[in-house]
Amino acid sequence: MVFCKGKKYTAFLLNIKKDMGYEKRFSTIHFPMGLGLIAGAISSFSNNLNIKIYDNYVNTISINDLVSDIYRDKPDFVLMNSFLGNYQYKFIKNFINKVSELSPGTKTIIGGPMATSIPDLLMRHSKIDYVVVGEGEETIKHLLIALMNRTDTREVKGIYGKDASEIFSTGYRPRIKLLSASHKTPYEIFDIDKYVNYLLETERCWEIITSRGCYGKCNFCHRSFGKHITYRDLSEVVNEMKFIKNKYNIDRFSFVDDNFLINERRAEEFICILKNERQKFKFRFQGRVDKLGDINIIKNLKRVGCFDICYGIESGSQEIIDYMGKNININNAKENINKVLASDINVHASFIIGMPIESSESIDKTIQFIKETEIKNVKAGILTLFPGSDLYHYAIERKYITNEDEYCEELGEVYEKGYVNLTNYDDGQLIQWKNDVENSCN
């Protein structure tokens, strides 16, 4: 690859939130995996690129200080990760416009779930230069190479961009077939001690992803990576766990896949690898409650370190489950939960309140489900409509949402209140039901 001779480039990678500052720091801290993968990807192809990380989830830098650094250093690229909620959409729009004003030569690029779900909104309502949709590792490499070589970015698959005032899309890049760690996360450029010390102090888990995608068709969810599931080699996953333990003395892990151990074959393979390891680990994961019903596999997971499983059950009413498109049987869910609890593995269960057909009867069935299974860790949330989901389109079609830009700007803490109420009940009733469901496990 040919770059401008002698030219050095600077990229600021940002993991930032509204209301910067230590006093307003989120109560939990996670290493930004997505940003780490992007840092690994772009550091792998050129020595001409200097990368600087800003993560105010662990640092006390203010927005004014960050903007001052951008104004002073005039980086060639500012790359941002993004999630909808906590007023991030409005914040990022304003931040990008400020960067464009103070450093017009800086190319601003955004990726992540927000970017994938509302690329057109971001392009139309901010001065963002490029939006990366879907998986970002390969796309960001090709985009930066095109920008550094001053070639046509319309040839880069997986982006939205602007040509003069015209917005263009190059479509989605084909999915990465085999997830691998070929681009190692460059932990050394992160303030890694902040993350490590927090986890050691709190005994929380280091997060790892082993697959992408979800075959589910839940109408409240927008799948950032699509329905096709791709995997990392499980031996590679365990090698990463060993590296983290040996390097940072952390032996507790949380697998944050949509559906970890999605089938019994993969579960058995993972168990077999861990059985043959000299080092021991503890781990938790989230998955579908209709999977992993073999009691022997569950017991073996316990033996190799599994201590907790998180299930998105969503409701104890089969009618609600069917309306969601969840495609699980509530009786089968009870059986599997009972097997897990009998094996001395904790269960965390989450529920969603506020489907259009929600009623006091469906809430009673949810509470009954919790009591019958004797789940002790329950979290309930009020339905939040995410762009790209079927229910979001439902709300637009029925004029519950008339201005998408305003809706996304007003989207604060998700699952805590009904930003759009699709039920026949008032918001106060939804909040009461949320509290009733959460308190039913006591």
Secondary structure, DSSP 8 states (H G I E B T S, - for coil): ----TT--EEEEEEE--SS-SGGG--SS----HHHHHHHHHHHTS-TTEEEEEEETTTS---HHHHHHHHHHH--SEEEEE--SSTTHHHHHHHHHHHHHHH-TT-EEEEESHHHHH-HHHHHHHS--SEEE-S--HHHHHHHHHHHHHT--GGGSTTEEEEETTEEEE-------SEE--SS---GGGS-HHHHHHHHHHHT--EEE--EE------TT---SS-S--EEE-HHHHHHHHHHHHHHH---EEEE--SSTT-SHHHHHHHHHHHHT-SS--EEEEEE-TTS---HHHHHHHHHTTEEEEEEEEE-S-HHHHHHHT----HHHHHHHHHHHHHTT-EEEEEEEE--TT--HHHHHHHHHHHHHHT--EEEEEE----TTSHHHHHHHHTTS-S-HHHHHHT--STTSS-SS--SSS-HHHHHHHHHHHHHTT-
